[in-house]
């Protein structure tokens, strides 16, 4: 199983590198579609399966209720929040490779 995940992530990184020049132009929606959702899928979290991934899921943050871009679900309970942001941090990460 580890080798399969490794290979999926290797392919994801290659794909990411091919997008290198586009990051600064992308909207948050494009970050979700082109970066986050393929990564979730590569890790076995199908973003089209509502039993595994919920979109715009309400979470409690302190005394406020906010919507998380993605929440990963296991045993019908939320276990991880994933937020998408339009930032240049990806360019920094890829430049270090």
C-alpha positions as CSV (number, residue, x, y, z in Angstrom):
1,X,0.0,0.0,0.0
2,X,2.8,2.4,0.8
3,X,4.4,2.0,-2.6
4,X,1.0,2.7,-4.3
5,X,0.6,6.0,-2.3
6,X,4.3,6.9,-3.0
7,X,3.7,6.5,-6.7
8,X,0.5,8.5,-6.7
9,X,2.2,11.3,-4.8
10,X,5.2,11.2,-7.1
11,X,2.8,11.7,-10.1
12,X,1.0,14.5,-8.2
13,X,4.3,16.3,-7.6
14,X,5.2,16.0,-11.3
15,X,1.8,17.4,-12.2
16,X,2.3,20.2,-9.8
17,X,5.6,21.1,-11.3
18,X,4.0,21.4,-14.7
19,X,1.7,24.1,-13.3
20,X,4.6,26.0,-11.7
21,X,4.2,29.1,-13.9
22,X,0.4,29.4,-13.3
23,X,0.1,29.6,-9.5
24,X,0.2,33.4,-9.3
25,X,-2.7,33.6,-11.7
26,X,-5.1,31.1,-10.0
27,X,-8.1,32.0,-8.1
28,X,-9.0,30.1,-4.9
29,X,-11.5,27.9,-6.9
30,X,-8.7,27.0,-9.3
31,X,-6.4,26.1,-6.3
32,X,-9.1,23.8,-5.1
33,X,-9.8,22.1,-8.5
34,X,-6.2,21.8,-9.8
35,X,-4.2,21.3,-6.6
36,X,-6.2,20.2,-3.5
37,X,-8.8,17.9,-5.1
38,X,-6.1,15.9,-7.0
39,X,-4.0,15.6,-3.8
40,X,-7.0,14.4,-1.8
41,X,-7.8,11.8,-4.5
42,X,-4.1,10.7,-4.6
43,X,-4.3,10.1,-0.9
44,X,-7.5,8.1,-1.2
45,X,-9.9,10.8,-0.2
46,X,-12.3,11.0,-3.2
47,X,-13.5,14.6,-3.2
48,X,-16.7,13.5,-5.1
49,X,-17.7,11.1,-2.4
50,X,-19.7,12.8,0.4
51,X,-19.0,9.9,2.8
52,X,-15.3,10.8,2.6
53,X,-15.1,14.5,1.8
54,X,-17.6,17.3,2.6
55,X,-17.4,20.7,0.9
56,X,-18.2,24.0,2.6
57,X,-18.8,22.1,5.8
58,X,-19.7,24.1,8.9
59,X,-17.2,23.9,11.7
60,X,-17.1,25.6,15.1
61,X,-14.0,27.8,15.6
62,X,-14.1,29.2,19.1
63,X,-17.5,30.8,19.5
64,X,-18.0,31.2,15.7
65,X,-19.4,28.9,13.1
66,X,-17.5,29.0,9.8
67,X,-17.5,27.0,6.6
68,X,-14.4,24.9,5.9
69,X,-13.5,24.3,2.2
70,X,-13.1,20.6,2.8
71,X,-13.6,18.3,5.8
72,X,-12.4,14.7,5.7
73,X,-14.9,12.2,7.1
74,X,-14.1,8.9,8.8
75,X,-16.7,6.7,10.6
76,X,-19.3,9.5,9.9
77,X,-17.3,12.0,11.9
78,X,-15.1,14.9,10.7
79,X,-11.4,14.2,11.3
80,X,-9.6,16.9,9.3
81,X,-10.2,20.4,7.9
82,X,-8.6,21.5,4.6
83,X,-8.7,25.2,3.7
84,X,-7.9,26.5,0.2
85,X,-6.2,29.9,-0.1
86,X,-4.9,31.8,-3.1
87,X,-1.3,32.3,-1.9
88,X,2.2,32.2,-3.3
89,X,3.4,29.6,-0.8
90,X,3.2,26.9,-3.5
91,X,5.8,28.7,-5.6
92,X,8.1,28.9,-2.6
93,X,7.6,25.1,-1.9
94,X,8.3,24.1,-5.5
95,X,11.4,26.4,-5.8
96,X,13.0,24.4,-2.9
97,X,13.0,21.1,-4.8
